[in-house]
C-alpha cells in the first residue's frame, strides 16, 4: 500500500487533534448532530499543531494571486445564522500586497456535516460551510465574497480538500485552490 505525503500529514493531524481533545473541558463534548458549531479557519488552538503551515490558511486564484485568511465564528444550522470575523491579505504572485483587511460574516448559505472520525472527540466534526462575507479595507466595506470552509474530518466526498475557497464578487478573483492551512468545526453543547 502506497502512503502519500498528504495521507501521512492528515493522519498526523488527526492524531494530534485527538491528543488536543484530551485537554479540552469535558463540557465541550457533544455529538455531531448538534445544531451549532464553532468554526476555526487558520486560527485558534489548531495553529499550535506541529504540522507544516497550519495557520493562517492560504488559497490561490488561477492567475497566481493568493489570499491568506484567518478567523473564527459560530454557525447555527436550524436558525441558518452565522457570526464570525477574521483577517485577510491578498497578494500578487510576486508577493506584493494588493489588499489587506478584515472579513465579517453576513449570511450562512449552507452547511453540510461530514461527521466525525474514530479516535477523535465526537465534537470535532468535518464539514463544508458556505457563507456570504463582507470584505473591508481600512474599515471601509469594499466587496462581498462567498467564503467556503472545508474540514476533512469524518467522511468528506471525493474532490474536496482541507482549507477554504474565497470567490470575491464583481471581481475576477476566485481563490479556489487550497494551498495550506487547517480548519475545524467543533459542535457546541
N, C-alpha and C positions, 0 to 999 in steps of 0.2 A: 504494500500500500504506500503510495507516494503522498507525503505530507507537504503541502505548500507552505510558504512563509506566512501567508495570510491566515491559514488554518492554525498554524503554530501560535501566532500572536492572538488570535481570537480565543484559543484555549487558555493561553496565559492570562489574558484579561479576565475571562470568566472565572478562572481560579482565584485571581486577586480580588475580584468583586465578592466572591464567596468569603474570603478572609475579611474583607472590609465589612461585610454584613454582620459578622460576629461582634463588631464594635458598635453597631447601631443599637439604640434603645429598643427593648422588646415591644414597646407600644407602637412602633412603626410597622410591625408585621401585619400584612393583610393579603388576601388573595387577589389574583389578577382580575377578578370580576368587579373590582372597586369602580365607583363612578368618577372618582377624581384621581389625578396623577400629578406629581411634581415632575417637571422635565428639566434636564440639565443638558446644555449644548456647550461642550468645551468649557465647563465652569463647575465650581463646587468641588466636592470630595473626589470626583473622578480625575481631577487634574493631578492628584498626588500618586496616581498609579504608575509604577515603573515600566511603562511601555513607551515606544517611540511616539513623540508628538501627541500626547493625549489632549492637550489644550494649548491654544484655542483650536477650534475646528476650522478647516480650510477647504474651500471648493473652488473650481476653476471653470471659466467660460471658454467657449470654443476659440476665442481669439487669444487665449493665454492669460488673460486677466484673472486675478484671484481675489477672493473676498475671504477675510478672516472674521469669524463670528464667535462670540462667547455670550452666554446669558442663561437665564433660567426663569421658570414660572410655574403656574399651576393651570391645569385644564380640567373641566368638568364635562363629562360625556352627555349626561342627561339634560343639563342646562345649556349644553353646547356653548360654553363660555370659556374664556381664557384670559389670564392676566400674565404678563411677563415682559421682560425687557433685557437689554444687553447692549453690547457694543459691536461695531463692525469697522473694518479697514479694507477699502477697495484699492488694489494695486495693479499697475500695468505690468506686463511681462518682465520689464527691466527692473521692477521693484519700486518705481516711482509711485508715491501715494496719490491716487486720483481723488479719493474722498475718505473721510473718516467721521464717525458719529455714533449715534445710538439707534436702536430699533425698539419699538414698543408694539406689543400685540394689539390687534383691533378685533379680530374675529376668528373663532375656531371654525374652520371649514369642514374638517373631518378628522376622525381618529380611528385607527384600526389596530387592535391589540394582536401581538404575535404570541402572547402567553409568556410563561417563564421557562427557565431551564433547570433541569435536575442539578442539584449541587449548589444552586444559588438560592438566596432567600426568596420566598414567594412574593415579596413586594417589589422585587426587581423584575421589570416587565419590558419586553421588546414591543415595538410598535411603530406606526407611522402616523405622525400628526401633521396636518396641513393647515397653516394659519395665514391669515392676512396680517401684515405688519406695516407699520409706518416707519420709514427711514428719515432721520433728521440729521442735519449737519449744522453745527453751531447753534443748536437749539431750535432751528427752523425746519419744519417738515419739507422734504424735497421730493420724495417718491413713496408710493406704496409698493409692496412686493409680496409675493407668495413664498413663505418660508416652509419648507418641508423638512421635518426632523425624523430621522430613521435610526432606530436602535435594533441591532440584530439579535438580541436576546430572544429566546423562545424559538419559534419556527417561522422565520420570515419567508416570503415567497422568493423564488429564484429571481435574480436580476436586481434586487435591492441591496444597497451597501451602506454600512455604518457611516453616519455623518448627517449632512444637511444639503439641501439644494435651495437656491435663492433666485427666483425669477423676478427681476425688477421691472415693474410695469411701465409702459411707454418709453422703454429704452431697449437697446439691442443686447443688454446684459442678462444672460441666463446662465447662472453659475450652477451647472448641473452635473459636474464631475467631482465627486468627493475625493479629496487629496489626503487629508489626515484629520485626526481628532476622534473623540469618543462622545457618545450621547447615552442618555439613560432615562427611562421613565420609572418612577417609584410610586406604586399605588398608595393612596392615603387611606388611613383607617377611618 
